[in-house]
Amino acid sequence: MAINPTPVVFLLSFLCAFSLSAATVFFSIDCGSSITSTDSYGIQWTGDGAYVQTGESKVAQNGPDNILSTLRVFTSHSRNCYNIPGEQGSKLLLRASFFYGNYDFKSAPPFFDLQFDGNEWITVQTSLDQVVTHEVTYIPKWKNI
């Protein structure tokens, strides 16, 4: 999945939680975290280090819960990608949640584009104090997204 910034945004910062689910698989990534944890619903969240090569981990101010308390900041490259396991040709539900959390004390929530397999999906406008969530049913072209 590529995170493609719009030209107006120079510093991309977001907190995201990616969830992938298929009939037999449920996989959740806690962006910016280096640990595996379980939330109050019993969902296991995995840190994102194995799925991304760029960006820095930061901590959100006043995050709504422990899953949305870490974030990954992308300050370089025009595209930053997560390589997420999937299954070619199988229908997946992808849910991405973002929380700016004013981690940088600038009160300036960023916006950026999300792509899957090089296809534009959505422009995300983050919020100063609200979690923003988008979901889509997607069929991967390859074994990884």
C-alpha positions as CSV (number, residue, x, y, z in Angstrom):
1,M,0.0,0.0,0.0
2,A,1.5,3.3,-1.0
3,I,1.0,6.5,0.9
4,N,1.3,9.3,-1.6
5,P,1.4,12.8,-0.3
6,T,-0.4,15.7,-2.1
7,P,2.1,18.4,-3.2
8,V,0.8,20.9,-0.6
9,V,1.8,18.7,2.3
10,F,5.5,18.6,3.1
11,L,5.4,16.7,6.4
12,L,3.1,13.7,6.6
13,S,2.2,12.5,10.0
14,F,-0.5,10.1,10.9
15,L,-1.4,7.4,13.2
16,C,-2.9,4.4,11.5
17,A,-4.2,1.1,12.3
18,F,-4.7,-1.3,9.4
19,S,-6.9,-4.2,9.7
20,L,-7.2,-6.9,7.0
21,S,-9.7,-9.6,7.3
22,A,-10.7,-12.5,5.1
23,A,-12.8,-15.6,5.8
24,T,-10.0,-17.2,7.9
25,V,-7.5,-14.4,8.5
26,F,-7.6,-11.4,10.7
27,F,-4.5,-9.2,10.7
28,S,-4.0,-5.8,12.4
29,I,-1.0,-3.4,12.2
30,D,-0.4,-0.8,14.8
31,C,1.5,1.9,12.9
32,G,4.5,3.4,14.7
33,S,4.5,0.7,17.4
34,S,7.4,-1.8,17.9
35,I,5.4,-4.2,20.0
36,T,2.5,-6.6,19.7
37,S,-0.5,-5.9,22.0
38,T,-4.1,-6.9,22.5
39,D,-6.9,-4.3,22.7
40,S,-10.0,-4.4,25.0
41,Y,-11.9,-6.3,22.2
42,G,-9.3,-9.1,22.2
43,I,-7.8,-8.0,18.8
44,Q,-4.1,-8.6,18.5
45,W,-2.2,-5.7,17.0
46,T,1.3,-6.1,15.5
47,G,3.9,-3.3,15.4
48,D,4.6,-2.0,11.8
49,G,8.4,-2.4,11.6
50,A,8.3,-5.5,9.5
51,Y,6.0,-3.9,6.9
52,V,7.5,-0.5,6.3
53,Q,11.0,0.7,5.4
54,T,10.7,4.5,5.9
55,G,9.3,7.0,8.4
56,E,9.8,7.6,12.1
57,S,7.8,6.4,15.1
58,K,6.2,9.2,17.3
59,V,3.7,9.4,20.1
60,A,0.4,11.1,19.7
61,Q,-0.8,13.6,22.4
62,N,-4.1,12.6,24.0
63,G,-4.6,9.5,21.9
64,P,-8.0,7.8,22.3
65,D,-6.5,4.4,23.2
66,N,-3.2,2.6,23.3
67,I,-3.5,1.4,19.7
68,L,-3.9,4.9,18.4
69,S,-1.2,6.4,20.7
70,T,1.7,5.7,18.3
71,L,2.2,7.0,14.8
72,R,4.6,6.9,11.9
73,V,5.8,10.2,10.4
74,F,7.0,10.3,6.7
75,T,9.2,13.3,6.0
76,S,11.0,12.1,2.9
77,H,10.2,10.4,-0.4
78,S,7.2,11.2,-2.6
79,R,5.7,7.7,-1.8
80,N,6.1,5.6,1.4
81,C,4.9,2.0,1.2
82,Y,3.7,-0.6,3.6
83,N,4.1,-4.2,2.3
84,I,1.2,-6.0,3.8
85,P,0.6,-9.8,3.4
86,G,-2.4,-10.8,1.4
87,E,-3.7,-13.5,-0.9
88,Q,-3.8,-12.8,-4.6
89,G,-7.4,-12.9,-5.9
90,S,-9.1,-13.2,-2.5
91,K,-11.6,-10.6,-1.3
92,L,-10.3,-8.6,1.7
93,L,-11.8,-6.0,3.9
94,L,-9.2,-3.3,4.5
95,R,-9.9,-0.8,7.3
96,A,-7.5,2.1,7.9
97,S,-7.9,4.4,10.9
98,F,-5.9,7.6,11.4
99,F,-5.3,9.9,14.3
100,Y,-3.1,13.0,14.1
101,G,-3.0,13.5,17.8
102,N,-1.1,16.8,17.6
103,Y,2.1,14.9,18.1
104,D,4.1,17.9,16.8
105,F,2.2,20.6,18.8
106,K,1.5,22.4,15.5
107,S,-2.3,21.8,15.5
108,A,-2.1,21.2,11.7
109,P,-3.7,17.9,10.7
110,P,-2.2,16.7,7.4
111,F,-3.9,15.1,4.4
112,F,-2.5,12.5,2.0
113,D,-3.5,10.0,-0.6
114,L,-3.7,6.3,-0.1
115,Q,-3.2,3.8,-2.9
116,F,-3.4,0.0,-3.1
117,D,-1.3,-1.8,-5.7
118,G,-0.7,1.6,-7.4
119,N,-4.4,2.3,-7.6
120,E,-5.7,5.6,-6.0
121,W,-8.1,4.8,-3.2
122,I,-8.8,7.9,-1.1
123,T,-7.5,11.2,0.1
124,V,-7.4,11.1,3.9
125,Q,-8.0,14.4,5.8
126,T,-6.9,13.8,9.4
127,S,-8.5,15.5,12.3
128,L,-7.0,17.4,15.3
129,D,-9.1,15.4,17.8
130,Q,-11.1,12.7,16.0
131,V,-10.2,9.2,14.6
132,V,-10.8,9.1,10.8
133,T,-11.6,5.6,9.5
134,H,-12.0,4.4,5.9
135,E,-12.7,0.9,4.7
136,V,-12.9,-0.9,1.3
137,T,-13.3,-4.4,0.0
138,Y,-10.3,-5.1,-2.2
139,I,-9.0,-8.0,-4.3
140,P,-5.2,-8.0,-4.4
141,K,-3.4,-8.4,-7.7
142,W,-0.4,-10.0,-6.0
143,K,0.3,-12.0,-2.9
144,N,1.2,-8.8,-1.0
145,I,-0.6,-5.4,-0.9
